[in-house]
Amino acid sequence: MLYPTKVRLLKHPRVNYRAQWVRGWLHARLGVGDPPGSYDRLPEHVRGLVAGKSFTDVGCMWGVNGKFAFLAEEAGATASTGIDVFGPTPEFEEERRARGSRVEFVLGDATDPEVIARVGTADVVLCAGVLYHHPSPFDLLVALRRMCGERLVLRTSTIPELPGLRNMAIYWPGLDRRRRSLWALKRLGLDRQVGITDGFEPSEGYGNWFWGMTPSCVQALLGTAGFEVLERHTEAFAQTFVCAPVRPALEHVLPGEQAARRLGEDISAAGIARPH
């Protein structure tokens, strides 16, 4: 019962603000914990990384109309690309004309191998507000790993850590209204969260909120996908991770026919195959 109480308290704007202030004080004065995060700091992260580098923003349209792709270009990126499953919006097109911009927009799903091949590798990749909207977040992180040459800035909605249990997550589709209501963030300014406030809506596709992941869960997924977390900026219901690609993502390689037969023979001979 203590965990739901904790979540409800953190949804109160005054408590949320106070928790963030305390987090910042502890980090600045005592060097304890992660620095506080904020959506408003994303421009700072982008500007600090992109000069002389190529840049890709995955999920570049919803509510921002290519803002970070233009920002990267303005800050000295050698090339700037935005990817999304809808758009380009009229606001994006107007801004591109007004700037005489060379920002490229790619319509497509970032996990599509053809999209990954078309975009190629960028030195710096930004993905903000997307991970929890994807039914297969690991697949998205693997796609980001394939696109990322030097740095990934990942911002995602999260849920508070569950005391004593790491790497926890909740899958919202299928929960009844009462259980979903715990995760509605209307008091913090989110009036409608498809998949939470109204339940799962198949017609909305990636507009649904699928996953509530704890920060430790997201960090573990990043590690499995081949990233090392260099910085983590923390909020009650969101995290910003700055990551470096350090190894290939986990990928099961299907053996050829002869190798598969030998593997089957070896497993049978060892007697290690047990149903469970």
Summary of the structure (lengths in Angstrom):
residues: 276
radius of gyration: 20.7
end to end distance: 33.0
largest distance: 69.2
contacts: 839
relative contact order: 0.14
helix: 42%
strand: 21%
